[in-house]
Amino acid sequence: MTGTGGTSWKAKYLSNCIGAALLFTAAFAARAQETPPIPTGTSAVSLTLKRAIELALQNSSDIQIAKLQASLADRSAMITRAQFLPNLYAGSGAGYTLGIPETPGGRAPALFSVTYTEEVFNKPLSGQAKEQQEQAKSQRILLDDARNGVIVRTASTYLELSMVRHSLELLRKEEESADKILSVTQQREKENFELPVSVTRDQLTKARVVQRILQLEGRQDELEVTLHAQTGLAENTQIEITPEDLPGIAEQEGANLVAMALQDNVALRVAQSDVRAREFRLAGEKRGYYPTLQLVAIYSRLANFNNYSQFFKTFQPDNFNAGVQIQLPLFSAQTRANIALAQVNLDVAKAQLASKKSEISAAVRVKTRRLRERDAAKEVARLELQLTQQNLAVLQSQFAEGKINVREVERARLEENDKWMAYLDANFQRQQAQLDLLQTAGQLDKVWQ
């Protein structure tokens, strides 16, 4: 790489990284008219970070499982709720009788019977139904947690792949510089201007560069396989990505993020839902001393061969009964036990909620400080890169004037490449810290809306 061309390219990339947050936020404001289909085939596909996340959300098995679990919770809640809806049953209790006609259930034997039941007033059962409905809502909240996990994994993979690919570009240029340095040193060693130890040192430098290239190529393959699986793209599709930064929602003050987290954090919302569910259950159990009321209706078609005429004054084949069944608990030890258990469960849920609030608040503050530290580390890396670029420009001028040899210039380029890689790593670490903070604050889904 030439001094002017290499510095210009890197300066342009650095400029893109610094201004990417504004450009990316503006891009999110434009909503697509329709979602493009998933690309297939062997051609290259240009994939933005937002598009990669969209594809991952469409193809995630974790989200599909979370949806099924939410649906299962809804259906389970309907089982108790269904007792407050009309229930109609048909059956038969016909059979041989000897003596008074009766069945094990206490009903008279019948050729055909229809029974109707509907709970009208039953506060303990109503409390259980509301508790289960709230638990179903909690399961839907966990669907958001599954979405957040997919977003974090996809964004992390995408951003790391971008860093690895740029690092590989730098390392391949670094390998070229190491070759030039080794060639000059070997020539000077033949002319007795260098000791063999200098050749060995430069060979070691090149070997380390080759080793790092192999390591990063392996990591690149792993990330590409992971990104293909996450987005649902065909394995033979080449993915082209661009260096991007995350939106700047995490650049807010820590107090604002704490308030957001206390409102939007998934774990905290689940804990709040659990408290509401326990409150519904306790309220229902406390009203267990109230009477219960149930609508009932029974139609029976009886048969005379069951000896009804021998034990009853008159026999009527068609019989219908309808009315209400009221039960008033006069003394119920079970009700007291149910109230005590519901109260303990509520106390536990409230304690867990208070603990979760403190935990989330502390976590947001810690991760906010960590993000600031990553910001500072990125700025240090940027300044170190800028300094090495300025030093390289000075050495290039001296080389043009014939004051230094090519080996010194190439060594300066090696140092510049090292600083570039350090800057890329610092930027990626900052992005990881930002993703972590956004997830804790419950803002991940809002960023990519």
N, C-alpha and C positions, 0 to 999 in steps of 0.2 A: 504494500500500500504506500502511496506517496504521502508526503507530509501534508500537502495542501488538501488533497482529496480526502484523506482519512480524517483530518481535523474537521473539515467542513461537514462530512457525513455525521460524525459524532456530535458536533455542535447542534446540527439539525435535530438529531434524535433526543438530545438533552432538552432542547427547546420544546419538542413535542411532549416529553414526559412532564415538564413543568406546567404546560398549558392544557394537559389532557383533561383535567377535572372540569374546566369550563366547557370544553368542546363536548365532553361525554354527557354532562348535565343538559346541554342544549339538545343533544341528540335524543335524550329521553323524552323531551317535550313533544316531539313529533310521533304520533301514533300511526302505526301501519294500518292501511285500509283492510288488508287481509293477510293472514299468516301464510308465508310461502311454504311449499311442501318441503319435506326433508330431502336434501340432495342425495342422489345415489350415483353409482358408477365409479369409474377410475379417474375422472377429471379432478382437478384441484378445486376446492371450495373455499371461498373467502368467508371467514366466520368472525363476527364481532363478539365481544363478551356478552352483550345483551342477547344476541341470537343463540349463542351457546347455552345460556341459562334457559331460554325459552324451550329449546329442544330437550334439554335435560328434564325440565318439569313435565314435558309431554311424555317422556319415555321412562320415567323413574318407576321402578317396581316398588320402592319404599312408599311412594305416594299412593300407588294403587292399593297396597296393603293397608295403609292408614285410612283410605276411603272405605275399604271393606270393614275395617274395625269400627269406624264411625257408623256405618250402616247397621252393623250388628248391634251396637249399643242402642240405636234408635228402635230397632225391632224388639230388643229385650225390654225397653221401657214401655212399649205398647202392650206387653203381656199383662202388667198390673193395671194399666190405664183401661184396658179392654173390659175390665169388670164393671166399669161405670157406663158401659155402652150396652145396648140390647144384645142378649145372648139367647138363642133359641136352639133347643136340643130335641131330637126325636129318637125314640127307641122302643124297646119291647121288654116286658118282664114276664112273658107268658111261660108257664111251666106246670108240671103236675103238683097238685096240692093235696094234702091229707090233713084235715082239720081246718083251723082258721086260715083263710088265704092271706099270705103275707110273703114278702121278699126280704133278703138280708138287709136291704136299705131301708126297710120300714114302709115301703110303698106297697099298695095292693097289686097283685099280678095283673098285667094288662096285655091284651093283644098288641096294642099300639098306644104310645103316649107321646105328648109334646109338652116340653117344659120351657118356660120363659123366665129369665132372671135379669135383674139390672140393679146394681148398687146405686142408691140415691144419696145417702148420707152415711159416710164411714170415714171419719177423720184419720185414724191410723193408717188405713189403706190409701187414703188420698195423700198423706204425707210420704208414704213409700213411693207412690207414683211420681210425685214431684221430685223426690230425691233421685229416682232413676232417670227422669227427664233431664235433670241438671247434670247428672253423670254422662248422659249422652252428649250434652253440649261440651262437656270437658273433653270428650273423645274427639269432637270436631276441632277443638283448640289444638289438640295434639297433631292434627293434620297440618296446621301451620308450622309446627315444629319439624315435621317431615319435610315440608317445602323449604324451610330455612336450611336444613341439613343438606338438601340437594343443591341449593344456591351456593352455600359455602364451599362444598366439595368441587363443584364445577368451576366456580370463580377461582379457587385456589389452583386447580389444575391448569386452567387457561393461563393465569398470570405466571405460574412457574414455567410453563412451556415457553411462553414469550421470553422470559429471562434466560432460559437454557439455550434457546436458539440464538439469541443475541450474543450470549457468552461464547457459543461455539464459533460464531463469525469472528469474534475477537481472537479466540484461541488459534484459529487457523491463520489469521494474519500474524499472530504472535509466533506461530511455528515458522512462518516465512522469515521473520526477523531473526529468530534463533538460528535458522539455516545460514543466513548471511553472516551472522556473527561467527558461527562455527567455521564457515569457509575461510573467512579472513584470518581467524586465529590459527587454523591449520596451515595456511599458506605462510604466515609469519613464523610458525614453529619450524617449518621446513627451511626457512631462511635464517634460523637461529635467532630470531627476535623475540620468541616466546618460549616459555618452558612447557614441557608436556602437561604439567598440572593445569595450565590455563586451558589447554584443549579439553582435558577431562572435565573441567568446571563447565565449559560451554556445552559439552556433550550432555552433562547432567541437566543443565537448564533445558535443553531441547527434549530430553527424555521425560522430564516432568511435564512439559507442555503436552507431549503426546499422551502421557498418562491421563492428564486432566481431560483431554479431548475424548479419549475412550470412555472415561467415566460419565462425561456429560452426554455422549451419544447413547450410552445405555439408559441414562435417566430420560433422555428425550424419547426413546422408544417406549419406555414405561408410561410416560405421560400421554403420548399419542394414543396408545392402546386404551388407556383410561378415558381419555376424552372421546374417543370413538364410542366406547361403551356407554358413556353418560349421555351423549347426544343422539345415539341411535344411528349414526352415520355408518356406511359400509366400511369394512376394514381396509379396503383397497382405495378409499377416497383420501386424497392428500388434503390436509387441512392447512390453510394459510391464515395466520392470525396477525394482528397488528398490536403494537405496544399501546396499552390503554391504562388509565388510572380509574380508581373508583370515584363515584360522586362524592361531593364534599359535605354530606350530611353529618359526618362524624367530626367535622371541624368545629362543632359547637362547644360551648362551655360545658364543663362537667356537670354543673347543676341542672342544665337543661336536659342533658342526656339521662341523668338520674330520674328526673320527672318522667321522661319518655319511657324509661325502663319500668318504672313502677306502674305505668299504664299499659304497656305493650309487651313486656317480657312474657314469653309463653309459659315458663314454669310458674311464674307468679299468677298468671291468669288461671292456670289449672288449680293452684292452691286456693285462689279466691272462689272458684267454682265449687271446690270441695267443701268449703265453709258454708256456702249457700245450700248445698245439698244436705249437709248435716243439720242446718237450721230448719229446713223443710221437714226432715224426719222427726226432729225433736218437737216441733210445733204439732205435728200429727199425733205423736205418741201422748203428748200432754192432754190432748182432747179425746183420749181413749176412754175417759169416764163419761163422755157424751153418749146418748143412745145412737144406735145404728138403724138405718132404714133401708129396706130392700123391696123392690117390686118383684112379685112372683105371680106366675100363672101356670096352671097345670090342666091339661086335657088328657083323659084316659078312656080307652075303649076296652071294656071288660068283657070277659066270657063267662057264661053261666057254668061251664064245666069245672070251674075252680071252687064250686061248692058255696057260692055266695048266698044262694037261697036257703041253705041250711043254717047259716049263722047270722044272717041279716033279715030283718023284717021284710024289706022290699029289695028288689034287684033292678038296677038301671044300667044298661050297657054303656051309654054315653055320659061321661061325667066331666064337669069343668069347674075349676076353682081359680079365683083371681083375687089379689089383694096386696097388702103390704105386710112385711115381716119386720117387727120392731123388737130390738133387744136393748135392755137397759142394764148395764153392769152395776150391780149393787156392791160387790166386793171382788176385786181382781188383783191378786198378787202379781200376775203376769204383766199387767199394765204398769205397775210401779217399777218392775224390773226393766221393762222396755224403756221407760222414761229415763231411768238411771243410766242405762247403756247408751242411749241417744245423747245424753248430756256429756258423758265422757268422750264419746266420739267427736262431738262438737268442740270440746275443750282442746282435744288433740289437734284437730284441724286448725283451730285458731292459733295455737302455739306454733304449728308448722308454717302457717302463713306469716306470722310475725318474724320467725327465723328466716324465712325465704326473702322477706322484704329487706332485712338487714344484710343478708348475703348478697342480694342483687345490687343494693346500693353500694356496698363496699367493692363489689366486682367491677361496677362501672367506673368508679373512681380509680381503681388500680389500673384498669385497661385504658382509661383516658391518659393517665400518667405514662403508661407504657407506649401509647401512641405518640405522645410528645417526645419521649426518648427516641423513638424510631425516626421521628421528624428531624431531631437534632443529629442523629447518626447519618441520615440521608444528606443533610446540609454539609456535614463534615466531609462525607465522601464526595459530594459535588465540588466543594472547594479544593480538595486534594486533587481531583481530576482536572479542575481548571488550572491549578498550579503546574501540574505535570504537562498539560498542553502548552502553557506559556513557556515552560522550560524547553519543551521540544521545539517550539517556534524559534527560540533563541539559538538552539543547537543547529537547526536547519539553516539559519542565516550564516552561522559560523562555518558550516560545511560548504555552503555555496561560495564563501570567501576563501575556502581552502585551509582554514585554521584547524579543523578537526577531521578525523577520518570517518568512514561510513559506519564503523563498528560502534562508535559512541552515539551516533544518531539512532542506530537500530536498538541499542540498549535503552535509550530514552523512550523509544516506541514500545519496547517491552514493558517498561514501567507504566507508560500511559495505558496500555491494554490492561494491566493489572488494576489500575485505578478505575478504569471503566467497569471491569467486572465487579469490583468492590462497590461501585455506585449502583450497578444493577441489583446486586444482592441486597444492599441497604434499602433500595426502593421496594423490592419484593417483600422484605421483612416488614416494612411500613404498611404495605398493602395487607399483609396477613394480620397485623395488629388492628388495622381498620376493619377488616372483615369480622374479627373476633368481637370488637367493640360494637359494631352494628348488630350482630346477632344477639349479644347480651342486652342491648338497648331495645330490641324488638323492632328494629327499623329496616331489616334486610328486605322484607317483602315490599315495603313502601319505596325503596330505592329503585326497584325495577318494575314499578307499576307503569 
